[in-house]
Amino acid sequence: MAVLTNPRSDRVKSVRALGRRSVRERTQRFLVEGPQGVREAVRHAAGRVVDVYVTPEAAQRYPEIIETAQEASRYVHEVSDEVLAAMSETDTPQGIVAVVAIAEPTLAEILARRPKLLVVLTNVRDPGNAGTVIRGADAAGADAVIVSTNSVDVLSPKVVRSTAGSTFHIPVVTGLDIPEIIAELRGAGIRLLAADGSATRTIDEADLSSAHAWVMGNEAWGLEPEVRDACDEVLKVPIHGLAESLNLAMAATICLYASARVQRG
Amino acid sequence: MAVLTNPRSDRVKSVRALGRRSVRERTQRFLVEGPQGVREAVRHAAGRVVDVYVTPEAAQRYPEIIETAQEASRYVHEVSDEVLAAMSETDTPQGIVAVVAIAEPTLAEILARRPKLLVVLTNVRDPGNAGTVIRGADAAGADAVIVSTNSVDVLSPKVVRSTAGSTFHIPVVTGLDIPEIIAELRGAGIRLLAADGSATRTIDEADLSSAHAWVMGNEAWGLEPEVRDACDEVLKVPIHGLAESLNLAMAATICLYASARVQRG
């Protein structure tokens, strides 16, 4: 296999350009960096993997990723360290990246599967938080994550990295604003639980057995009043010590695990 | 008040030097960056605040922090933006930092208070993880965090930032290695619960009503076998989806909240 060595080639530039939202939207592709993300991509979304780029060293270190990609007839290209560094925005892509086709489900598709546990993010701006919520939702066995249009792009390299592969495990719906999301979920009979530090009732006092969605707001200022008011209940994670709050990803994961414990018995 | 304007002064250098562990150990002082950390320092550890450095703009924005510091007879110094930037290792210290005296309790002091809920970190290397565990332990109302000598220094600026002020809310014990910690906790009748993804039983199946400590290992490779074997039980946070794991801070916080729910009924 010929090794790609020119970090200024058009191919390298087009991979690097996937760091920009406009390019992702136009090409309907996104970038996955590092062995964990690429492994989960070839395992769970092999048909969508367009290209895998790997240094000779990383190819030796992760033979099962390369094998799985090749079995699925995906294009695996060996590249120099310099080319890989030029493709990626991280300092440590650990020798492997993949370009993957975007395939987001619609909310209607998710609702047709009669979900029991969802999480809605609105106004979430921090990539690490959004990615960690997706990872936590995956671990808690939630049915999908729904991210409103005023939030960070969940296919940005930083969010994808923070999901630790969960991007390929759990459906993530985007493209709707929060009033549309609320209307659709309500129409499907899904209870809306606003997670908000200002609540008087705690998550342990709520009925979490029927289908519901946790609605989480901005990292710093929480949910907008009109969103909170549109929900069926407002609940908080109890704070027993002197901490002002938990971070968003932590609060979301605790809410989702409280639901899983009740729903899965 | 005279404004300090020389970013190359000895005072500035001595503040900046607190980014180094050796200097913190020699001077028994550490650096707190940003309004949230400094606010909690002057609220909960006023007697230990040595100096507060603030830009004129930040002094206007956070008058209650300055007032609380001055009421406690702490030294508040106005500094130029350039001086503040030279004191801090972050790009965005938000105009305010404080130098605070170290006052870590001993494990014997903590045990004398008959704690019911503790968390032990061993081999934890990532500052963000360690800080977020301290924040989560504070929120869950744990009695203390115990960090073994082979872990990250919990008074490094990065850890302190990640605690979001919880450094000043919950006792953090350091300076003991993991065999000493295990022996002391066992001697005090505290059950040791190893949190480990390899466990067969989940945290929901354990008895969390009596006094116990969650023992958490390294971010990547978990607990060392001899530490796991030395614990009374090995338990895992259940993973319901396809995620390989939760990150350390998330797992610790879920464990601690499971305990709080049982202990606080």
Interface residues (C-beta under 8 A of the other chain):
Chain A: Q36 E40 H44 T132 R135 G136 A137 D138 A139 A140 G141 A142 A164 G165 S166 H169 I170 D204 V237 P238 I239 H240 G241 L242 A243 E244 S245 L246 N247 A249 M250 T253 I254 Y257 A260 R261 R264
Chain B: Q36 E40 H44 T132 R135 G136 A137 D138 A139 A140 G141 A142 A164 G165 S166 H169 I170 D204 V237 P238 I239 H240 G241 L242 A243 E244 S245 L246 N247 A249 M250 T253 I254 Y257 A260 R261 R264
